[in-house]
């Protein structure tokens, strides 16, 4: 092999190979929060609000309850009674009944970290109307819970489903 061939091999073969190896780590490192966005595809409700917004009368609703330990505790108790069997203790959608329904219950722990969960009207609408219009088995709670009860559950979810306030 001539010196010119060796030079060409080094310049066009080995050097790019070494450079690629040096930078490979930055392309193989997983993006920690990217997989979380896959949850959005599991929310038909998200697609509905992206297209049409939150429907009236929910669009302009504001939570009338104070964000207090008492409200969050009441929400925790209501969550334990009405939501935990499907959504699970931590809100991950892994409750004992939720494991057997399709589609599986949504991860509301993840939702509680998203900006949309801060929108009172969206949260009230989600709980009040349930998921039946979107092909899920979540029942509409507007006939089972009072408006203040729905707001208490909303407050509990928006607070991140805190564990330091166990259901009574």
MDTraj code that builds the backbone (N, CA, C; nanometers):
import mdtraj as md
import numpy as np

residues = "UNK UNK UNK UNK UNK UNK UNK UNK UNK UNK UNK UNK UNK UNK UNK UNK UNK UNK UNK UNK UNK UNK UNK UNK UNK UNK UNK UNK UNK UNK UNK UNK UNK UNK UNK UNK UNK UNK UNK UNK UNK UNK UNK UNK UNK UNK UNK UNK UNK UNK UNK UNK UNK UNK UNK UNK UNK UNK UNK UNK UNK UNK UNK UNK UNK UNK UNK UNK UNK UNK UNK UNK UNK UNK UNK UNK UNK UNK UNK UNK UNK UNK UNK UNK UNK UNK UNK UNK UNK UNK UNK UNK UNK UNK UNK UNK UNK UNK UNK UNK UNK UNK UNK UNK UNK UNK UNK UNK UNK UNK UNK UNK UNK UNK UNK UNK UNK UNK UNK UNK UNK UNK UNK UNK UNK UNK UNK UNK UNK UNK UNK UNK UNK UNK UNK UNK UNK UNK UNK UNK UNK UNK UNK UNK UNK UNK UNK UNK UNK UNK UNK UNK UNK UNK UNK UNK UNK UNK UNK UNK UNK UNK UNK UNK UNK UNK UNK UNK".split()
xyz = np.array([
    [0.0848, -0.1154, 0.0000],
    [0.0000, 0.0000, 0.0000],
    [0.0900, 0.1225, 0.0000],
    [0.0603, 0.2150, -0.0871],
    [0.1437, 0.3351, -0.0982],
    [0.1140, 0.4297, 0.0177],
    [0.2056, 0.5246, 0.0391],
    [0.1854, 0.6212, 0.1475],
    [0.0628, 0.7084, 0.1191],
    [0.0384, 0.7309, -0.0083],
    [-0.0791, 0.8100, -0.0446],
    [-0.2082, 0.7353, -0.0080],
    [-0.2107, 0.6049, -0.0272],
    [-0.3266, 0.5230, 0.0093],
    [-0.3456, 0.5204, 0.1603],
    [-0.2347, 0.5096, 0.2352],
    [-0.2435, 0.5113, 0.3806],
    [-0.2973, 0.6448, 0.4306],
    [-0.2513, 0.7535, 0.3693],
    [-0.2978, 0.8862, 0.4077],
    [-0.4489, 0.8980, 0.3806],
    [-0.4929, 0.8512, 0.2659],
    [-0.6346, 0.8582, 0.2300],
    [-0.7185, 0.7732, 0.3253],
    [-0.6659, 0.6543, 0.3583],
    [-0.7371, 0.5674, 0.4508],
    [-0.7503, 0.6347, 0.5875],
    [-0.6429, 0.6965, 0.6326],
    [-0.6444, 0.7655, 0.7622],
    [-0.7385, 0.8840, 0.7601],
    [-0.7336, 0.9614, 0.6549],
    [-0.8131, 1.0836, 0.6478],
    [-0.9621, 1.0543, 0.6296],
    [-0.9918, 0.9531, 0.5509],
    [-1.1325, 0.9273, 0.5191],
    [-1.1913, 0.8046, 0.5891],
    [-1.1088, 0.7309, 0.6620],
    [-1.1582, 0.6115, 0.7288],
    [-1.1469, 0.6173, 0.8795],
    [-1.0268, 0.6263, 0.9288],
    [-1.0031, 0.6178, 1.0725],
    [-1.0454, 0.7454, 1.1450],
    [-1.0090, 0.8608, 1.0922],
    [-1.0399, 0.9865, 1.1605],
    [-1.1911, 1.0058, 1.1761],
    [-1.2719, 0.9889, 1.0727],
    [-1.4171, 1.0010, 1.0931],
    [-1.4724, 0.8963, 1.1908],
    [-1.4132, 0.7761, 1.1877],
    [-1.4566, 0.6713, 1.2792],
    [-1.4304, 0.7123, 1.4240],
    [-1.3120, 0.7648, 1.4513],
    [-1.2783, 0.8108, 1.5861],
    [-1.3648, 0.9299, 1.6275],
    [-1.3864, 1.0213, 1.5361],
    [-1.4702, 1.1374, 1.5671],
    [-1.6131, 1.0929, 1.5982],
    [-1.6628, 0.9992, 1.5216],
    [-1.7975, 0.9475, 1.5461],
    [-1.8075, 0.8793, 1.6813],
    [-1.7047, 0.8026, 1.7178],
    [-1.7044, 0.7364, 1.8477],
    [-1.7011, 0.8382, 1.9611],
    [-1.6255, 0.9449, 1.9428],
    [-1.6140, 1.0473, 2.0471],
    [-1.7467, 1.1188, 2.0716],
    [-1.8244, 1.1385, 1.9670],
    [-1.9501, 1.2128, 1.9810],
    [-2.0737, 1.1235, 1.9904],
    [-2.0560, 0.9937, 1.9828],
    [-2.1712, 0.9029, 1.9811],
    [-2.2555, 0.9127, 2.1072],
    [-2.1933, 0.9365, 2.2198],
    [-2.2668, 0.9428, 2.3456],
    [-2.3757, 1.0474, 2.3472],
    [-2.3529, 1.1575, 2.2809],
    [-2.4544, 1.2627, 2.2865],
    [-2.5790, 1.2281, 2.2065],
    [-2.5712, 1.1339, 2.1163],
    [-2.6895, 1.0950, 2.0397],
    [-2.7577, 0.9716, 2.0979],
    [-2.6884, 0.9000, 2.1838],
    [-2.7498, 0.7808, 2.2421],
    [-2.8016, 0.8056, 2.3829],
    [-2.7729, 0.9205, 2.4398],
    [-2.8237, 0.9524, 2.5723],
    [-2.9739, 0.9773, 2.5623],
    [-3.0535, 0.9020, 2.6389],
    [-3.1984, 0.9232, 2.6299],
    [-3.2382, 1.0607, 2.6812],
    [-3.3402, 1.1146, 2.6214],
    [-3.3953, 1.2411, 2.6676],
    [-3.4953, 1.2084, 2.7775],
    [-3.4647, 1.2445, 2.9011],
    [-3.5460, 1.1976, 3.0126],
    [-3.6926, 1.2367, 3.0075],
    [-3.7252, 1.3519, 2.9558],
    [-3.8654, 1.3933, 2.9598],
    [-3.9393, 1.3635, 2.8300],
    [-3.8700, 1.3227, 2.7263],
    [-3.9347, 1.3012, 2.5970],
    [-4.0405, 1.1913, 2.6035],
    [-4.0107, 1.0820, 2.6737],
    [-4.1088, 0.9731, 2.6802],
    [-4.2365, 1.0172, 2.7505],
    [-4.2275, 1.1163, 2.8343],
    [-4.3459, 1.1630, 2.9051],
    [-4.4467, 1.2243, 2.8088],
    [-4.4000, 1.2816, 2.7001],
    [-4.4929, 1.3423, 2.6047],
    [-4.5754, 1.2378, 2.5317],
    [-4.5320, 1.1124, 2.5374],
    [-4.6122, 1.0067, 2.4759],
    [-4.7487, 0.9966, 2.5431],
    [-4.7600, 1.0425, 2.6670],
    [-4.8886, 1.0415, 2.7368],
    [-4.9927, 1.1244, 2.6623],
    [-4.9482, 1.2327, 2.5982],
    [-5.0417, 1.3210, 2.5278],
    [-5.1212, 1.2433, 2.4237],
    [-5.0567, 1.1466, 2.3568],
    [-5.1276, 1.0683, 2.2561],
    [-5.2362, 0.9811, 2.3183],
    [-5.2298, 0.9610, 2.4488],
    [-5.3293, 0.8799, 2.5169],
    [-5.4463, 0.9623, 2.5673],
    [-5.4471, 1.0907, 2.5389],
    [-5.5554, 1.1755, 2.5888],
    [-5.6402, 1.2241, 2.4720],
    [-5.7446, 1.1500, 2.4353],
    [-5.8320, 1.2011, 2.3295],
    [-5.8882, 1.3381, 2.3658],
    [-5.9066, 1.3620, 2.4951],
    [-5.9558, 1.4915, 2.5422],
    [-5.8585, 1.6024, 2.5013],
    [-5.7282, 1.5744, 2.5053],
    [-5.6276, 1.6736, 2.4657],
    [-5.6474, 1.7129, 2.3192],
    [-5.6730, 1.6136, 2.2355],
    [-5.6940, 1.6427, 2.0937],
    [-5.8214, 1.7250, 2.0737],
    [-5.9224, 1.6973, 2.1543],
    [-6.0473, 1.7739, 2.1440],
    [-6.0255, 1.9194, 2.1831],
    [-5.9489, 1.9441, 2.2903],
    [-5.9282, 2.0841, 2.3293],
    [-5.8320, 2.1540, 2.2351],
    [-5.7407, 2.0774, 2.1747],
    [-5.6512, 2.1389, 2.0764],
    [-5.7312, 2.1875, 1.9560],
    [-5.8351, 2.1120, 1.9199],
    [-5.9162, 2.1487, 1.8041],
    [-6.0251, 2.2505, 1.8377],
    [-6.0884, 2.2356, 1.9536],
    [-6.2071, 2.3161, 1.9842],
    [-6.2016, 2.3935, 2.1153],
    [-6.0999, 2.3710, 2.1951],
    [-6.0948, 2.4336, 2.3267],
    [-6.1839, 2.3598, 2.4250],
    [-6.1784, 2.4004, 2.5491],
    [-6.2645, 2.3425, 2.6520],
    [-6.4058, 2.3951, 2.6281],
    [-6.5056, 2.3058, 2.6279],
    [-6.6422, 2.3514, 2.5984],
    [-6.7002, 2.4385, 2.7096],
    [-6.7960, 2.5197, 2.6703],
    [-6.8737, 2.5961, 2.7685],
    [-6.9622, 2.4965, 2.8415],
    [-6.9939, 2.5134, 2.9634],
    [-6.9644, 2.6256, 3.0518],
    [-6.8315, 2.6109, 3.1247],
    [-6.7574, 2.5034, 3.0952],
    [-6.6354, 2.4741, 3.1705],
    [-6.5213, 2.5710, 3.1406],
    [-6.5215, 2.6253, 3.0217],
    [-6.4106, 2.7095, 2.9748],
    [-6.3750, 2.8207, 3.0732],
    [-6.4734, 2.8835, 3.1313],
    [-6.4483, 2.9999, 3.2170],
    [-6.4580, 2.9684, 3.3665],
    [-6.4723, 2.8427, 3.4013],
    [-6.4877, 2.8064, 3.5426],
    [-6.3582, 2.8283, 3.6199],
    [-6.3729, 2.8718, 3.7436],
    [-6.2602, 2.8890, 3.8350],
    [-6.2952, 2.8186, 3.9658],
    [-6.1972, 2.7563, 4.0234],
    [-6.2173, 2.6841, 4.1482],
    [-6.2496, 2.7822, 4.2609],
    [-6.3685, 2.7701, 4.3207],
    [-6.4056, 2.8634, 4.4279],
    [-6.3475, 2.8251, 4.5642],
    [-6.2900, 2.7051, 4.5748],
    [-6.2396, 2.6591, 4.7039],
    [-6.0977, 2.7095, 4.7286],
    [-6.0649, 2.7359, 4.8534],
    [-5.9277, 2.7777, 4.8833],
    [-5.8322, 2.6595, 4.8692],
    [-5.7110, 2.6872, 4.8286],
    [-5.6086, 2.5831, 4.8255],
    [-5.5536, 2.5763, 4.9680],
    [-5.6122, 2.4869, 5.0450],
    [-5.5770, 2.4746, 5.1862],
    [-5.5596, 2.3275, 5.2208],
    [-5.5015, 2.3044, 5.3366],
    [-5.4833, 2.1668, 5.3830],
    [-5.6190, 2.0958, 5.3930],
    [-5.7209, 2.1659, 5.4397],
    [-5.8539, 2.1051, 5.4544],
    [-5.9133, 2.0668, 5.3185],
    [-5.8999, 2.1540, 5.2188],
    [-5.9534, 2.1245, 5.0852],
    [-5.8784, 2.0076, 5.0228],
    [-5.7459, 2.0089, 5.0356],
    [-5.6653, 1.9004, 4.9786],
    [-5.6971, 1.7689, 5.0489],
    [-5.7138, 1.7722, 5.1811],
    [-5.7487, 1.6509, 5.2556],
    [-5.8854, 1.5973, 5.2126],
    [-5.9820, 1.6864, 5.1932],
    [-6.1141, 1.6436, 5.1459],
    [-6.1009, 1.5826, 5.0064],
    [-6.0220, 1.6465, 4.9192],
    [-5.9992, 1.5927, 4.7857],
    [-5.9323, 1.4563, 4.7900],
    [-5.8389, 1.4377, 4.8841],
    [-5.7712, 1.3084, 4.8989],
    [-5.8698, 1.1998, 4.9392],
    [-5.9600, 1.2327, 5.0296],
    [-6.0614, 1.1366, 5.0731],
    [-6.1550, 1.1007, 4.9577],
    [-6.1996, 1.2004, 4.8845],
    [-6.2872, 1.1759, 4.7688],
    [-6.2140, 1.0971, 4.6606],
    [-6.0860, 1.1289, 4.6383],
    [-6.0053, 1.0554, 4.5407],
    [-5.9970, 0.9083, 4.5816],
    [-5.9699, 0.8836, 4.7101],
    [-5.9584, 0.7457, 4.7580],
    [-6.0876, 0.6680, 4.7363],
    [-6.2002, 0.7332, 4.7547],
    [-6.3302, 0.6681, 4.7405],
    [-6.3708, 0.6486, 4.5947],
    [-6.3437, 0.7471, 4.5098],
    [-6.3985, 0.7469, 4.3739],
    [-6.2981, 0.7211, 4.2624],
    [-6.1717, 0.7449, 4.2859],
    [-6.0739, 0.7440, 4.1766],
    [-5.9643, 0.6387, 4.1921],
    [-5.9270, 0.6099, 4.3159],
    [-5.8101, 0.5260, 4.3418],
    [-5.8218, 0.3859, 4.2838],
    [-5.9404, 0.3282, 4.2806],
    [-5.9534, 0.1908, 4.2306],
    [-5.9093, 0.1787, 4.0853],
    [-5.9219, 0.2848, 4.0085],
    [-5.8765, 0.2829, 3.8685],
    [-5.7409, 0.3515, 3.8514],
    [-5.7284, 0.4723, 3.9068],
    [-5.6064, 0.5507, 3.8849],
    [-5.4928, 0.5124, 3.9787],
    [-5.5203, 0.4382, 4.0854],
    [-5.4170, 0.3948, 4.1780],
    [-5.3880, 0.4980, 4.2852],
    [-5.3210, 0.4536, 4.3900],
    [-5.2900, 0.5398, 4.5036],
    [-5.2072, 0.6603, 4.4620],
    [-5.1116, 0.6384, 4.3722],
    [-5.0230, 0.7482, 4.3306],
    [-5.0707, 0.8177, 4.2036],
    [-5.1839, 0.7749, 4.1469],
    [-5.2381, 0.8396, 4.0278],
    [-5.1781, 0.7937, 3.8971],
    [-5.1028, 0.6849, 3.8979],
    [-5.0328, 0.6385, 3.7782],
    [-5.1209, 0.5566, 3.6838],
    [-5.2471, 0.5373, 3.7183],
    [-5.3360, 0.4595, 3.6320],
    [-5.3229, 0.3104, 3.6542],
    [-5.2713, 0.2709, 3.7708],
    [-5.2441, 0.1298, 3.7965],
    [-5.3240, 0.0740, 3.9149],
    [-5.4436, 0.1252, 3.9346],
    [-5.5288, 0.0741, 4.0416],
    [-5.5758, -0.0669, 4.0113],
    [-5.6281, -0.1390, 4.1106],
    [-5.6672, -0.2785, 4.0894],
    [-5.7739, -0.2973, 3.9816],
    [-5.8679, -0.2068, 3.9697],
    [-5.9686, -0.2165, 3.8633],
    [-5.9115, -0.1628, 3.7328],
    [-5.8318, -0.0594, 3.7414],
    [-5.7744, 0.0035, 3.6227],
    [-5.6880, -0.0883, 3.5393],
    [-5.6301, -0.1899, 3.6025],
    [-5.5446, -0.2833, 3.5278],
    [-5.6239, -0.3656, 3.4270],
    [-5.7551, -0.3752, 3.4498],
    [-5.8383, -0.4608, 3.3651],
    [-5.9228, -0.3858, 3.2632],
    [-5.9093, -0.2545, 3.2546],
    [-5.9894, -0.1800, 3.1573],
    [-5.9019, -0.1360, 3.0405],
    [-5.9670, -0.1213, 2.9266],
    [-5.8959, -0.0762, 2.8072],
    [-5.9771, 0.0339, 2.7418],
    [-5.9155, 0.1477, 2.7160],
    [-5.7768, 0.1800, 2.7467],
    [-5.7566, 0.1952, 2.8968],
    [-5.6321, 0.1756, 2.9387],
    [-5.6012, 0.1866, 3.0808],
    [-5.6241, 0.3295, 3.1291],
    [-5.6521, 0.3465, 3.2576],
    [-5.6741, 0.4811, 3.3113],
    [-5.5515, 0.5692, 3.2898],
    [-5.5774, 0.6942, 3.2717],
    [-5.4704, 0.7892, 3.2441],
    [-5.3850, 0.8139, 3.3681],
    [-5.2588, 0.8441, 3.3453],
    [-5.1627, 0.8755, 3.4509],
    [-5.1853, 1.0195, 3.4964],
    [-5.2713, 1.0381, 3.5961],
    [-5.3002, 1.1739, 3.6409],
    [-5.1883, 1.2312, 3.7267],
    [-5.0975, 1.1459, 3.7754],
    [-4.9792, 1.1989, 3.8445],
    [-4.8967, 1.2788, 3.7441],
    [-4.8833, 1.2247, 3.6230],
    [-4.8118, 1.2964, 3.5164],
    [-4.8889, 1.4228, 3.4791],
    [-5.0204, 1.4089, 3.4670],
    [-5.1032, 1.5238, 3.4303],
    [-5.0910, 1.6361, 3.5328],
    [-5.0794, 1.6004, 3.6603],
    [-5.0728, 1.7034, 3.7646],
    [-4.9491, 1.7912, 3.7506],
    [-4.8486, 1.7432, 3.6782],
    [-4.7266, 1.8214, 3.6561],
    [-4.7361, 1.9106, 3.5322],
    [-4.8381, 1.8908, 3.4512],
    [-4.8505, 1.9650, 3.3267],
    [-4.9284, 2.0945, 3.3482],
    [-4.8998, 2.1930, 3.2637],
    [-4.9678, 2.3226, 3.2758],
    [-5.1188, 2.3108, 3.2609],
    [-5.1646, 2.2198, 3.1765],
    [-5.3091, 2.2088, 3.1530],
    [-5.3827, 2.1740, 3.2825],
    [-5.3149, 2.1045, 3.3746],
    [-5.3817, 2.0693, 3.5004],
    [-5.4050, 2.1922, 3.5881],
    [-5.3360, 2.3011, 3.5596],
    [-5.3559, 2.4249, 3.6359],
    [-5.4799, 2.4999, 3.5875],
    [-5.5343, 2.4573, 3.4754],
    [-5.6517, 2.5202, 3.4170],
    [-5.7754, 2.4586, 3.4825],
    [-5.8358, 2.5339, 3.5735],
    [-5.9474, 2.4819, 3.6525],
    [-6.0599, 2.4245, 3.5671],
    [-6.0972, 2.4950, 3.4610],
    [-6.2070, 2.4496, 3.3764],
    [-6.1795, 2.3153, 3.3123],
    [-6.0562, 2.2930, 3.2681],
    [-6.0182, 2.1647, 3.2077],
    [-6.0325, 2.0522, 3.3096],
    [-5.9824, 2.0746, 3.4287],
    [-5.9873, 1.9707, 3.5308],
    [-6.1319, 1.9401, 3.5722],
    [-6.2111, 2.0441, 3.5926],
    [-6.3509, 2.0233, 3.6311],
    [-6.4241, 1.9472, 3.5205],
    [-6.4043, 1.9878, 3.3967],
    [-6.4669, 1.9218, 3.2812],
    [-6.4290, 1.7742, 3.2766],
    [-6.3018, 1.7456, 3.2970],
    [-6.2532, 1.6082, 3.2912],
    [-6.3237, 1.5205, 3.3941],
    [-6.3342, 1.5692, 3.5155],
    [-6.3964, 1.4906, 3.6223],
    [-6.5484, 1.4867, 3.6056],
    [-6.6093, 1.6001, 3.5775],
    [-6.7557, 1.6079, 3.5675],
    [-6.8100, 1.5243, 3.4523],
    [-6.7484, 1.5329, 3.3361],
    [-6.8009, 1.4647, 3.2171],
    [-6.7447, 1.3247, 3.1977],
    [-6.6342, 1.2928, 3.2642],
    [-6.5758, 1.1601, 3.2490],
    [-6.5159, 1.1396, 3.1111],
    [-6.4890, 1.0146, 3.0801],
    [-6.4212, 0.9847, 2.9548],
    [-6.5036, 0.9109, 2.8524],
    [-6.6293, 0.8820, 2.8825],
    [-6.7129, 0.8052, 2.7892],
    [-6.7172, 0.8684, 2.6498],
    [-6.7314, 1.0022, 2.6371],
    [-6.7323, 1.0604, 2.5021],
    [-6.6005, 1.0410, 2.4261],
    [-6.4953, 1.0024, 2.4997],
    [-6.3639, 0.9863, 2.4380],
    [-6.3205, 0.8406, 2.4334],
    [-6.4144, 0.7502, 2.4571],
    [-6.3856, 0.6081, 2.4450],
    [-6.3167, 0.5463, 2.5650],
    [-6.3249, 0.6103, 2.6816],
    [-6.2682, 0.5500, 2.8016],
    [-6.3817, 0.5130, 2.8965],
    [-6.3485, 0.4375, 2.9983],
    [-6.4527, 0.3906, 3.0896],
    [-6.4724, 0.4813, 3.2109],
    [-6.4066, 0.5958, 3.2158],
    [-6.4252, 0.6860, 3.3299],
    [-6.5670, 0.7426, 3.3274],
    [-6.6418, 0.7190, 3.4360],
    [-6.7799, 0.7688, 3.4384],
    [-6.7856, 0.9198, 3.4605],
    [-6.8959, 0.9810, 3.4211],
    [-6.9133, 1.1233, 3.4522],
    [-6.9505, 1.1380, 3.5999],
    [-6.8740, 1.2166, 3.6707],
    [-6.8964, 1.2322, 3.8148],
    [-6.9898, 1.3470, 3.8499],
    [-7.0396, 1.4194, 3.7519],
    [-7.1261, 1.5341, 3.7828],
    [-7.2575, 1.4930, 3.8478],
    [-7.2980, 1.3681, 3.8322],
    [-7.4207, 1.3210, 3.8970],
    [-7.3920, 1.2469, 4.0270],
    [-7.2646, 1.2181, 4.0522],
    [-7.2272, 1.1441, 4.1732],
    [-7.1633, 1.2323, 4.2795],
    [-7.0998, 1.3400, 4.2369],
    [-7.0316, 1.4302, 4.3297],
    [-7.0906, 1.5702, 4.3180],
    [-7.0896, 1.6410, 4.4269],
    [-7.1345, 1.7809, 4.4235],
    [-7.0280, 1.8651, 4.3530],
    [-7.0635, 1.9834, 4.3058],
    [-6.9616, 2.0705, 4.2458],
    [-6.8432, 2.0954, 4.3400],
    [-6.8693, 2.1182, 4.4687],
    [-6.7586, 2.1402, 4.5622],
    [-6.6716, 2.0162, 4.5793],
    [-6.7330, 1.8977, 4.5706],
    [-6.6539, 1.7747, 4.5769],
    [-6.5627, 1.7630, 4.4548],
    [-6.6149, 1.7950, 4.3375],
    [-6.5319, 1.7921, 4.2160],
    [-6.4180, 1.8922, 4.2293],
    [-6.4468, 2.0102, 4.2839],
    [-6.3405, 2.1098, 4.3034],
    [-6.2371, 2.0612, 4.4048],
    [-6.2796, 1.9889, 4.5072],
    [-6.1845, 1.9369, 4.6057],
    [-6.0917, 1.8336, 4.5414],
    [-6.1465, 1.7449, 4.4591],
    [-6.0627, 1.6478, 4.3877],
    [-5.9678, 1.7212, 4.2932],
    [-6.0184, 1.8226, 4.2247],
    [-5.9346, 1.9047, 4.1368],
    [-5.8180, 1.9643, 4.2152],
    [-5.8464, 2.0194, 4.3318],
    [-5.7420, 2.0800, 4.4149],
    [-5.6384, 1.9763, 4.4558],
    [-5.6832, 1.8579, 4.4931],
    [-5.5928, 1.7490, 4.5322],
    [-5.5014, 1.7095, 4.4160],
    [-5.5579, 1.6954, 4.2968],
    [-5.4771, 1.6598, 4.1795],
    [-5.3803, 1.7726, 4.1461],
    [-5.4280, 1.8956, 4.1465],
    [-5.3410, 2.0093, 4.1154],
    [-5.2289, 2.0247, 4.2178],
    [-5.2510, 1.9772, 4.3400],
    [-5.1474, 1.9813, 4.4438],
    [-5.0455, 1.8689, 4.4263],
    [-5.0661, 1.7827, 4.3260],
    [-4.9716, 1.6751, 4.2974],
    [-5.0002, 1.5456, 4.3706],
    [-5.1251, 1.5251, 4.4139],
    [-5.1660, 1.4049, 4.4865],
    [-5.0732, 1.3793, 4.6056],
    [-5.0629, 1.4745, 4.6971],
    [-4.9648, 1.4623, 4.8057],
    [-4.9903, 1.3421, 4.8961],
    [-4.8827, 1.2785, 4.9359],
    [-4.8911, 1.1595, 5.0217],
    [-4.8971, 1.1964, 5.1701],
    [-4.8604, 1.3196, 5.2037],
    [-4.8580, 1.3583, 5.3452],
    [-4.9968, 1.3886, 5.4000],
    [-5.0984, 1.3762, 5.3162],
    [-5.2372, 1.3933, 5.3599],
    [-5.3129, 1.2652, 5.3286],
    [-5.2883, 1.1590, 5.4052],
    [-5.3535, 1.0322, 5.3717],
    [-5.5047, 1.0428, 5.3838],
    [-5.5747, 0.9696, 5.2985],
    [-5.7213, 0.9694, 5.3075],
    [-5.7641, 0.9198, 5.4450],
    [-5.8709, 0.9776, 5.4962],
    [-5.9199, 0.9378, 5.6296],
    [-5.9890, 0.8056, 5.6229],
])
top = md.Topology()
chain = top.add_chain()
for i, resn in enumerate(residues, 1):
    res = top.add_residue(resn, chain, resSeq=i)
    for name in ("N", "CA", "C"):
        top.add_atom(name, md.element.get_by_symbol(name[0]), res)
traj = md.Trajectory(xyz[None], top)
